[in-house]
Amino acid sequence: MRNWKRICPVVDIPLLGSRVIDSQVHGRIAVFRGDGDAVFAVRDKCPHKAGPLSQGIVHGTTVTCPLHSWKIQLTDGQVVAPDVGCVKPFPVKVEDGDVFLDL
């Protein structure tokens, strides 16, 4: 069973940018907006050196960590080879222009 929580209007997240949500259970979650209204959510912590992914550069469905340039796929949280690792992804959706996160 999903526990959808309204986060904000999708237009409040900058195009190719992010917004951070603090969760008591999951810690900091970065909610990214790709091209258009595509949204993604992952834990805001790179698996390499815990860099803030929310401050990274978004390109397509990938974010590049600002500390050491690791690339993380926003669709599933997997690190792009040759690096290895993953971050926890969260279900996210847009309905009627609002972003909802499953916590």
C-alpha positions as CSV (number, residue, x, y, z in Angstrom):
1,M,0.0,0.0,0.0
2,R,1.4,3.4,-1.0
3,N,1.7,6.4,1.3
4,W,1.7,9.3,-1.2
5,K,2.6,12.6,0.3
6,R,2.2,15.8,-1.7
7,I,5.5,17.6,-2.0
8,C,5.0,20.7,-4.1
9,P,3.9,21.8,-7.6
10,V,6.2,20.4,-10.2
11,V,7.0,23.9,-11.4
12,D,8.6,24.6,-8.0
13,I,11.4,22.2,-8.8
14,P,13.8,23.9,-11.3
15,L,14.1,22.2,-14.7
16,L,17.1,19.9,-14.5
17,G,17.3,20.7,-10.8
18,S,16.2,19.4,-7.4
19,R,14.4,20.0,-4.2
20,V,15.3,18.3,-0.9
21,I,12.8,16.8,1.4
22,D,13.7,15.8,5.0
23,S,12.1,12.6,6.2
24,Q,12.3,11.4,9.8
25,V,12.5,7.8,8.5
26,H,14.6,8.1,5.4
27,G,16.7,11.2,6.0
28,R,17.3,13.6,3.1
29,I,15.6,12.8,-0.1
30,A,16.4,14.6,-3.4
31,V,13.5,15.1,-5.7
32,F,14.7,15.8,-9.3
33,R,13.0,17.3,-12.3
34,G,14.3,16.2,-15.6
35,D,13.3,17.6,-19.0
36,G,9.6,18.6,-18.9
37,D,7.7,17.2,-15.9
38,A,9.6,13.9,-15.4
39,V,10.4,13.6,-11.7
40,F,12.6,11.2,-9.8
41,A,13.5,10.8,-6.1
42,V,16.5,9.2,-4.5
43,R,18.3,9.4,-1.2
44,D,20.4,12.6,-1.2
45,K,23.7,10.7,-0.5
46,C,26.1,9.5,-3.0
47,P,27.3,5.9,-2.2
48,H,30.9,6.9,-2.9
49,K,31.7,9.6,-0.3
50,A,28.1,10.7,0.8
51,G,28.1,13.7,-1.5
52,P,24.8,15.7,-1.8
53,L,23.3,14.5,-5.0
54,S,20.8,17.3,-4.8
55,Q,23.7,19.7,-5.7
56,G,24.8,17.6,-8.7
57,I,24.2,18.2,-12.4
58,V,21.2,16.5,-13.9
59,H,21.5,15.2,-17.5
60,G,18.7,13.1,-19.0
61,T,17.8,10.6,-16.3
62,T,21.2,10.8,-14.5
63,V,22.7,13.0,-11.9
64,T,26.5,13.6,-11.5
65,C,27.7,13.8,-7.9
66,P,29.3,17.2,-7.2
67,L,32.2,15.7,-5.2
68,H,33.8,13.1,-7.4
69,S,31.6,13.0,-10.6
70,W,30.0,9.6,-10.0
71,K,26.9,9.2,-12.2
72,I,23.7,7.8,-10.7
73,Q,20.7,6.7,-12.7
74,L,17.7,8.5,-11.3
75,T,15.3,5.8,-12.5
76,D,16.6,3.1,-10.3
77,G,19.4,4.5,-8.1
78,Q,22.2,2.4,-9.8
79,V,25.6,3.9,-10.2
80,V,26.8,4.0,-13.9
81,A,29.8,1.8,-14.7
82,P,32.7,1.6,-14.2
83,D,31.8,2.7,-10.7
84,V,29.7,0.4,-8.6
85,G,27.0,1.1,-6.0
86,C,23.5,2.3,-5.6
87,V,21.3,4.8,-3.7
88,K,17.7,4.1,-2.5
89,P,15.1,5.3,-5.1
90,F,11.7,6.4,-4.0
91,P,8.4,6.1,-5.9
92,V,7.3,9.6,-7.2
93,K,4.6,10.8,-9.4
94,V,3.0,13.9,-10.9
95,E,-0.8,14.3,-10.8
96,D,-2.6,17.5,-11.8
97,G,0.7,19.4,-11.7
98,D,1.7,18.3,-8.2
99,V,4.5,16.1,-7.1
100,F,3.8,13.2,-4.8
101,L,6.4,11.0,-3.0
102,D,5.7,7.6,-1.5
103,L,7.2,7.6,1.9
